[in-house]
Amino acid sequence: MKSRRGKILSRTIALGAPLVVVAALVNPLQASAASTDVVINELMYNPATGNDGDEFLELYNQGSAPVDLSGWSFSGITLTFAAGTTIAGNGYVVVSKDAARYQVTYGGTPNAVYTGSLSNGGEAITLKDATAAVIDTVTYSDRAPWPGTPDGQGDSLELVDPTADNTDYLDWAGSTAALGYTPRAQNSVRRSGGVGPRITAVSASPTAPAPNQAVTVTATVTGQTSAPVVRYRIDFNAEQTIAMTNAGGDTYTANVPGAAAGHLIRYRVAATNSASTSLVPRTDDTTVYQGVVVPSGISSPIRMLEWFISDADYNTITASPTADIIRKAAIAYNGTVIDNVSVNIRGANSQSSPKPNWKFELPHNYSIDFGLVEPVDEFAMQGDWSDKSHGRPMLAWDAYKRAGVISSTAEQLFPMRTQRNAQFQGFYTYLDLFDGTWRDREGYSGTTQFFKSETGAFDPNRPIAVRFEKKNPEDTDFSPLQSFLSGIALTGNAQRDYLLGNLDIPQVINMLAVTAIVDHEDFSSKNFYFALRPETGRWSMIPWDLDHTWGNGCCGVNSTYVTPAETGDRTNDLARAVLAVPQWREMYFRRLRTLVNDILAPARMEALYDAYMGPAQPVTVQDYAAWPYTGSPTYASMRTQLFNALQARRNVFANDSRVPSSQPASPNIVINEIQHSPTGGTGAEFLELSNPNSTAIDISGWTISDGISLTVQPGTVIPANGTMTFVSNDLTFKSTYGSTVFVGGRFTGDLAASETLTLLRADGSTADAVTYGGAGWPVPTAGQSLELTNPAADNNDP
């Protein structure tokens, strides 16, 4: 999800001077108030920066006398207050995870530092006195009915009434302070008188009303002093209020007027007492209304998304498409309505097209289920303006998935009909964005550095924050990427050696080979991501924005694009650096042949397109009529054009002498060196494979079983008469043996002093097996490895 990093930055600047400390350390011999006067008062449990160092927890003493906190402790986080620690009467004590970060972000110094972290998803935090008696506890959550804005949106979680029950979610609210938090100051939401009314079980019936049929909103309400009400809107008309009537017990209902087919009804329930007014959804939720859509009656052969936005907001966005204007909308799919969705035009080239691409970002902690691997919280609707066949991106993504460049489990995109405000908007391609849910699923969250390239990615004259957008972690630290780009900019052996130590070369070779196959010409200076894995210290590369593929040329490419670094083309700096090394270039062409045989197998892509787009044909007819396309496109003519482009790619690779013939069906690869007892410990273990053949061999998908577990990653090719090293721990290996060894991948498990290793080809046949150790075998000492003396001999012979 997009962070509110800009908001946090402005807060930090405003707090440049230290805060005035309201709490004070006082003489512990002074009179102490009752220990129950101390409450957990404020939690910054998920800072918008994504940095746990910006967490804090605040205690408040609602009594007038100081309280001795010596020996008091927490569960949930780890902290025991030092002897002599006190909290002043009507004062505050703030504890944080990182004192230095606290000083920078909030000003001042925390009273103590804890270890561990406040859970972003919610947990129980308990304060205990020196005898381990519970003083206060709160089990907070990041999900409704708890407030939503404290969960990574910039606000802290503040206690409303310290005299009320702070185990009750109604006694907590998202901060309304201008900065979003109030350490060592009165909470912005502070009031007396207890909690507001309790509203639960809000629902609407029917969920799919007939045109103009009233919708009954039902809720369970307690603690109110007057009848609860429903506040509702039909589409984007002004909010209306209607009183609810008692239907027995604590159940209340109200009938909301109906709407025409395809239109939107949104509602929320409010109730008031002397303390406050409660709302569902809450005012500190990230959504505003619940809703239903009156079924349109449209029978669509493909998935259909309905979205709703005021005409004024839509016109504002489309009138200034390059201004990146964001407005709020609602979306509906398969009976689910999500309100308060952020909508904007996305993509630099798309902004100038008559039918732009749209980005939809759901409110935090809300997602929608399109029947994919899991629900999503952010997605794009691609207008495919440059690809009137609507199939090029789909076929290109399939190629990258099939080759193993990206996960094969995710449905990256699919055709979709969209309706805006009950009217046909067009045929669009749903695209899964590499944000939020996707990063978590694919392993690019946590401490993985993840950057999206923009135009001019390798231009050193442009600021790096303009050339790239940092996606993870959501901070402003571009230094890892800057170091990587500086390494790419080296020349000769220095460049090669830098890439050996810092690049996942097989992964990038795999990426480059698919890029050439699909003719992804819009790749030279944008439309890719860089990722740095902390566990390996190596960078990898994944593709993006695949409309300029399969003959839809652009971007200074005039060659047949057999490599993405052909002489005379405008090329990607990393691609050029990798393919400049002769051995790596040999590996590239071997992998290219493997993938051409598979991805471009006769009729495979054509059949995939027909299965994908065939059902969508009626919607494309409407789309061609709705938008000002040139050339009077038809489904049949665009299909023929695309199929001709696919065949043209097959012809290019068939006629280029650099592309080798297919490798032998059962190539011979030998287990050549075993390091099972390194001086650097088990992390420095490695295994070497040797290729005795006169041609490079693609070993993608090969496995080693028994003592260790290794599945060779896609793109791994051993050069002719060359070797490839596989390691236990990449970082330890580099520190032990240096960073200029070509590492093909990583295995799990430990190499024993005596065991059997079996190397299986991708088809399951045995390429080699070695049983080493025991009688007659050399016994390595002082970190020696076992080395094969003759690859042509029996490597089971000690």
N, C-alpha and C positions, 0 to 999 in steps of 0.2 A: 504494500500500500504506500501511497505517497506520504511522506512525513510532512510535518509543519515546521520544517527546519528553519525557515525564514522567521517564523514567529519566535522561536526559541532564541535565535541570534539577537533579535531586537531586545529581548528580555535581558540577555547577558550584557549587552552594551549598556542598558539602563542601570544595571547593577555593578557598574565599574568600581564604585566606592564600597568599602566594607559596610555591612549592615550594622545598625545600632543593636547591640545585644541586649535584649530585654531581660532574659534569664541571667542570673548571676550565681556564682559559687559563693555560698555564705558559710559562716561558722557552723559546723555540724552540731555544736552544743546548743544552738538556739532551739527554741521550742519547735516541734514538728507537728504538722497537721496530720489528720488521719490519712493512712496510706491510700484509702479508696478515693481520695480527692484527685489522684493522678490518673489521667486517661490518655489513651492513644488518640491523638487529635488530628494528625494529618499524615498522609502517605503519598510520596511520589514514587510509585512502584514500577511504572513503565514510562520513563522519560521519552519525549518525542525524538531526542537525539539518537535513541537506540543504544546509548552508552550506559551500562549499569552504574558507572561511577557517578552519574547524575541523580541517583536515587537518594532519598532521605526519608526519615521517620521523625515525627515530632510528638513529644509528650507535652501535656498541659496540666498544670496544677490549678484546679479551680478553687482551691482553698486560699485563705489569706495568709497562712503561715508556710514557711519553707518545709520541704520534705527531704529527708536524708535518703539518697538513692544508693548508698554504699552496698555493694554486693547484689544489687538488683540485676536481673538478667532477662533475656528474651528467649523464646523458642520461635522457630521460623527463620530467624537470623541469629548469629552467634555474637553475643556481647554480654559482658559482665561489667557493670559500672565500678570504677575504681573507688577505693575508700576516700571519703571526703567529698564525693560528688553530691550536690544538692540541687533541688529545683525550687526557685523562689515562689512565694505566694503569688498567685495569678501570673506565674511566669512559665517559661517554655524551656525545654531541653531538646536539642536537635541532634540526631545521630545520622551518620551517613556511611556509605561504603568506601568513599575515597575523599579524603580531606582536601587534596589538591584540586580535584575536579569541583568539589563543593565551593571552594574559594573562587574559582574562575567563573562558575555558572551562577552562583547565588550571592557571593560576597560573604565575608566573615569566615569564621572557623566553626566546624561542628564541635559539640561537646564531647563526642566520642565517636569511634569508628568501629563498625561491625564487619564481620566476615560473612560470606555467603551473599545471597541476593534476595531481594523481594521478588516473589514470583510474578511474572507478567500476567499469568492466567488466574491469579488469586490463590490465597492460602490462609491458614490460621496464624496470626501473630499474637503471641501471648506475652504479657509482662508479668514477671514474678518478683516478689521481694526476696530478701536475703535468706528467708526460711523456706523458699520455694513455694510460698503461698501465692495463688493467682491474684494479681491486682486488677488486671484488665485483659480482655481478649477481644479480637475482632477477626472474623473470617470473611474477608472481602472477596469479591469476584469481579471479573472483567465483563460479565454478561448480565443482561437484564434478568431480574429487576434492579440490579446494581447500576450505578452510573456508567456510561460508556466513554465519556470524554477523558477520564483519567488514564485510559488504556492506550498510551502511546500518542495521544492527540495534543499533549502539551499541558494539560491541567493536572493538578494534584487531586487526591481524594480527601475531602475535608469533612470533619465532624460538624454537624449542624448544631445540636444542643448537647453540651457535655453533661447535662444532668439527666438526659434521657438514656434509653437503652442503646448503647452503640454496637450491639450485635444485630440491630435491626437495620436493614438496608435503607429504610426511610430516614434514618438519622445521619445519612452520609450523602454528599453531593459533590459533583465536580466543581472545582474552584471557579468563581466568577471574577476573580481579581484580574486586573489589566495584564499582569504578568503571568497569570495562570497558577500562582502558588503564593503562600504567605508564611514562610518559615519565620519563627520567632515574632509573629504578629497575629492579631485576632483573625480568625478564619473569615473569609469573604462571605461565606454562607451562614455565619453565626446568627442564631436567633434563639429566643427562649419560648417556652410554651409547649415543648414536645414535638411530635411528628405530625405530618399531615395525614389526610385520609388514606386508607389502603385500598388500592384498586387492583383487582386480579381477574383472571379468566375473561379477558376482553376478546370477543369474537363477533363475526358477522355471518348472517344467514339470509338468503342462500349465498354461497361463495361464487356462484355463476348465475346471477339473476337474469331474468328475461328483460328485454328492453322495457324501460320505464317501470320496472317492478321495484317496489320499496325494499330496502335492505334493513333488516332488524339487527341492531347492535346490542349485544348483551354484555354485562359486566357484573362482577361481585364487588360490592363497595361497602366498607365499614369506616366508622370514625368521622363521617361527614356531619355538618350541621345544617345542610340544605340539600335539596335533591341534586344528584350528580347530573351532568349534562354531556351531550355528544357535540363536539365541534367537527363540522364536516365541510368538504369542498367537492363540488362537481367539476372535474377537470381543473381549470385554473381560475374559476370564479371565486369571488370573495368567500372567506370562511363564514359559515352560518352556525348558529347554536340552537339546539333543541333539547328540552328537558327530558330526562329519563323518568320513567314511572316504575314503581315497585312491583315486581312480579312475584313476590313472596320471599320471605327471609331477607337475605342480603343481596338478592338478585334484582338488577334493574335493566330495563330495556328502553329502546327508542327506535322509531322507524324513520330511517333516512330516505328522502325521496329518491326515486330511481333515475336512471340516465339512459340515453340512447345507446344502441348497439355499438360496441367498440370503444365506449367512453369510460372514464375513470371516476370512481368514488373513493375519496379518502376520508378517514375519520380518526378521532382520538377522544378519549374519555377524560373528563375533568371533575374533580370534587374538592370542596372547600371546608375547612373548619377554622377555628380561631388561630391555629398555628400557621397554616399556609394552605396553598392550593396544590393538589397533586394532579399529575397528568400521566396517562399511559398512551403513547410512549412518553417517558420522562423528558423534561426540558434539557437535561444533561445526557440524554441518549444521543446517538449519532444519526438517528432518523427522526422524522417529525410525525408522520402519520402511518397507520395501517391502511389497507385498501383492498378493493375488489375491482375487477374490470368486467363490464357487461360483455359477454361473448360477442364477437363481431359476426359470427356465422360464416367466416371465410374458411374454406377447406384448402389447406396448403399441402402440397406434396412434400415439402421440406419443413424443417423447423421454422417457427415464426416468432419473432420478437416484437412486442408492442412497446413503444415508448411514448412518453407524454412530456411535453415541455410547453411553456407558454409561448404563444406566437411572437411576443415581444422579445423574449430571450433567444429564441431560435433566430429571429431576424438580426438581432444584435451580433450573434456569433458569426453568421454567414455573411454579414455585411463587412466584417473585418476579419477575414479568415486567418490572416497572418499574425493577429494580435494575441493568439492563445487565450481567448476569453473562455472562462469556465462558468457554466450556469447549472442550476439544479433542475433535475427532472425525476421522473418515476419510470420504472420499467416493469413489464409483466411478462411472465413466461409460464405456460402450463399451470395457470391458476395462482401463481405466486406473484405478489406485488411487492416491490422494494421502492421505498420513497427516499428522497433526499440523495439521489444519485448525481455525482458530478459528471458533467458532459462537456466535451470540447472537441474541436477538430484537431486531428493528429497528423503528423508527417509533413516534412518540409515541402515536398512536391505536391502532396495531396491538397495543401492549402490553396493552391492556385488552380485546381481542377474544378470543373462544374459539379462533379459528384465527389465530395471529399470523403476521407476516412473519418470515423468517429471513435472516440475513446470514452468508455463508461467505467467510472470508478465508484463502487458501491460504498455506502457509509461504513465506517470501521466496525468490524465484528459482524457484518452482514455478508451473506453470499447467496448465490443463486445456482440451482442445479440444472445444468443443461444435459444431464445424462452422460457426463464425461467421467474421468477417473475419480473426480471429486468435485464438489461445488467450487465456484470461482468467485473472487471478489473484485476482479478487474479484467476487462477484455476490450477488444477493439472490433469494430465493424469496418471492414475494408471495402471501399467502393470499387476497387479493381479498374480504375479509369484507364490505365495504360494497358490493361489486358482484358479485351472484350470477350475472350473465351472463358474468363472467370476460372481457368483451370491451371494456369502456370504456377502460381504459388503452391497450390495443393500438390502438384506433381513434384515440385522441387522439395517441399517439406518431406514428402514421402521418401525421396532419394536420401536426404540427410538422415532420416530416421532409419531407413533400411541399412545404411552404411554404419550406423551406430554413433554418428556424430551427436545426435540428441536422443533422448529416451524414446524407445519404441512403444512405451505404454501409454503415452499421452496422445489424445486426439488433438492435434495442433490446430486444425481448422476444419470448417465444414460450411456448406452453403446455407444461407438463411434468408427468409423473406422478412422484411421489416415494415411495420406500420407505425406511422407517427401521427398521433392525435386522431386515430381512427381512419387515416388515409394511407394509401399505398406509398411507401417511401422508396422502395427499390429492392433489388437483389444485392445482397452483401455477403461477404465471406467473414464468418466469425473467426477471430484470431486470438489465441491464447497468449497473453502478454507475459514477458519474462519478469514478472513482479510478484510480490506477495506470496500467494498460494503456490505459484509455479516454482519459485526459488526454494521454498520450504520442501516441496515434493521432490525436486531434482537435486537437492543437496548443495545449493548455492547460497544458503543463508548462513547464519552464525558468523564466523570470522572470515569466511571466503570473501575476497575482494572481487567485486563484480562491476564492470564498467560497460556502458553502452557507447559506441562510437557515434559521433556526429560528422557532419561534412568537414573535410580537412583534418582527419584524425592524425595524420603524421606530419602536419605542417608545424614546425617548431616556432614559427612566428605568431601563431595564435595561442591565446591562453589555454592551458590544458583543460580548465573547467568549461571552456567553450567547445573544445574538440571532443570531450567525453562527458557523459553524465554518470555520476556515481550512483549505483543502485543499491549496493550493499558493501559494508555497513552504511547506514544513512548518515554519514558525516561528511566533512569537507576535506578529508585527508586524501590527496591525490599523489602523495609521495611514492607509494609502491608502484603506481602506474608510470610516474615520471622516470623512475629508475629503469623500468622495463623498456620504455620508449628510448631512453638513452642507450641502453644495450643494443637495441635493434639498429640504432643509428651508427654503431661502430662499423668497421670495415675489416675485410680479410679474416685472418685467423682469430683476431680479437673478437670479432662478431660471432664467428663459429663457436669459440670456446664459451662465450657468454650464453649463447642459446643452449649449448650442451648442459649447462648447469641450471638454467632457469626456464626452459621451455619443455612442455610435454610434446616432444617431437613427433612420435607416432600419431598422437591425437591431431596435431596440426596438419600432418601429411594427409591424414584421412579427410580432414575438413577441406583441404585444398583440392584433393582429387574430386570430391563431390561438387565443389564449386565450379570446376572446369566442366564436368559432365552436364550440369544443369545450365551452364552458360550464364552464371550469376555475375554479370558484368558490372553491376552497381555495387561493387565490393572493394574498389580500389582505395577509398578513403572514408567509407562509412558502411553502415548496414552489417555490422558484426559486433559481437561482445567479446571482451577479454575477461577471464576469470583466473584468479590466483588462489590455488588450494593451499591452505596453511599447513596441511599435513605433508605436503611434498615440496613446497616452495617453488612449484612450477606453474607456468601460465598455460592456459588452453584457450580455445577460440570456438565460438559457435555463431551460426549465421543469423541474419535478420533481414526482413523486408525483401521478399523474393518475387516481386512482380516483374522485374527486368531479368527474366530467365527465358530459356528455350526460344532463342531467336528474337526476343523483344529487346533489341540492342540499345545501348546507350553509352555514355560515360567515357569516351575516348578509347574504346576498344575497337580495333579494326582487324584483328587477327581472327583465326579460327578458334582461338581460345582453348587450345589443347592443354595449356597450363595457364593459371591465373597470373603469370608473370612473363608474358611473351614480349620479346623485343619490339619496341615501337608503341606498345599499349601503355596507357596510364595504369600503373599497377600498385598493388598493396605492398607496402614496405616489408612487412613480415614475410609475405609470400615470396618476394624477390630474394630476401636473405636466406630463407630455407632452401629454395631451389637453386641457389648459387653454389651450394656445396655438392660436388659431384656424387658422392655416395648417397646423400639424401635425395638427390634428383633421380638416381637409379631406383631408390625405394619408392619414390613418388610414382614413377611410371609403372612399376610392378603393381602397386596398389590400384592405380588407375585402370589397368587391364582387368583386375579382379572385379572392380565395381562396374565397369562398362559391360562386362559379360552378364552381370546380374541385373543392374538397374535398367540397362537398355536392351534387355533380352527382347527378341522380336515380339511385337504386339502387346507386351506387358503394360507399358505406360498407356497405350491407347485403351486397353480394356479397363484400366483403373479410372481413366477420365470418364468413360461412358457409365461406369457404375456410380461415380460420384456426381456427375452432372446430368445424366439422363433424366432422373426424376425431376430435376429443377428446370427443365426446358420450358414449361409453361410460365414460370416466374421470370425467366430471362426475356421472354417475349414482351411481358409487361414492362420490364426494366428498359429494354431498348426503346420502347415507345415513350417512357417517362423522362428520359434524359437526352440532352442534345449530342448524341454520338455522331461522329462523322462517318461517312461511307456506308450508311444504311446496313449495319451488321445484322446478321441472322445467326441463329444457333448453328445451322449447318455450315455456313461459310467460316465462322470462327473455329469450329471443330476441325474443318479441313486445314485451315491455316496452321493450327497448333500441331496437327498430326504431321504435316510437312516439315515443321520445325524439329519434331522428334526424330524423324528419319534423317534429317540433315545432320543432327548430332551423331547419329550412328555412322554416317558416311565419313564425317570428319575423323573420327578415331580409327576407322577401318583403313583410311588412306594416309595416316601419319606414321612414318617409319620409326619414330621414336617410341611408339607404343609397342611393347613386346608381345609376342604370342603368349598364349595361356601357359601357365607353369605346369610342370608334370603333375599328374593326378595324385601321386603318392611320393612327394619329394622327401629326400633324406635330410634330416636335421639331427645333430648329435649333441648330447649333453657333454660339455667340453671342460667345465671347471665347476668345482663345488667348494664353497667356503662355509664350512659348518662351525668353525671354532675361531672366529676372528678376535683379535685383541680388543676391538671396540665393543665387544658384547654381542648379544643376539641381534641387535638392530643393524649391525654391520655385516650380517650374513648376505651372501649373494650366490647366484647361480648363473652360469654362462652357457649359451647355446651357440653352436658353430654350424655354419652353412658351407658344406664342402662342394656345393654345386657351382657351375660356371655362370649361373644366372641368379638374380635376386629371388628370394622365396617369401611370399606373403604368408605369415603364420597367424594372422588374425583369427581369434576364436580357438586356437589350440589350447590345450590344457596340460597341466602337470598335477598329478594326484598323489596319493599315499601320504608321505610325511608332511608335505606342504600342499597348499591349494593355490593354484594360479590359473586364471583364465586370461589369455593374452588379449590385450585390448585391440579394437579395430584400428587398422593403420600400421600395425607392427610388421615390418619387413626386414629380413636379414639380407644385407648386400651379398653379392657373389663372393664366395671365399671369405666371408666376414663373420663377425660374432655379434651377439646381442646379450646384454647383461640385465638380469632381473634381481631386484633387491627386496630385502625385508622392510627396511625403513629408509626412505629416500634421504631424509635430512641427515641421519646418522651415517649413511653410506657416503654422502658427499663430504662430511666432515672427516671421515676416516681415510678415504681413498682419493679425494679431490673431486672437482666438479666437471671434469672434462671427459668422463666416461659416458658413453651413450647408454642411457638407462631406458629399457623398453617397457618396464612396468614393475609392479609390486606384487609380492606374494604374501599370503598369510600363513601362520604356523612357523615352526622352527625346524631348521635342518639338523637332524640328529647326527651323531658321530658314526652311526651305522644304520642304514635303511635302504629302501628301494624307492627310486623315483621313476615314474612312467610318464613319458611325453606322448600325448595323443593328438592326432590331427583333428581338424574341425569336423571331419566326418566320423570320428570315433576310432579310426584305425591307429595302431601303434606305430609311432615314428622311431622311438628309442625307449629303452628301459635300462636302468643301471641299478644294480645292487652292490653297494659299496660298504667298506668297513669290515672288520673281522680279520680272520686269519689271512696272512699274506698281503694285506693292504697297508700302504704307508700310513703312519700315524703322524699327522701334522703337528708341529710345535711352533711356538712363537708366532701364532697368527698365520701360518702357512695355509694355502688352499690345496685341494686335490686337483691336479691338472692332467688332462689327457695328453699323452705324448704323441699319439698318432690317431687322428680322427678317422682314418680308414680302417683301423684295427678294431678288435672287440673291446669296447670300453667296459665290459664286465670283468676283464682280466686284470687282476691287481698288478 
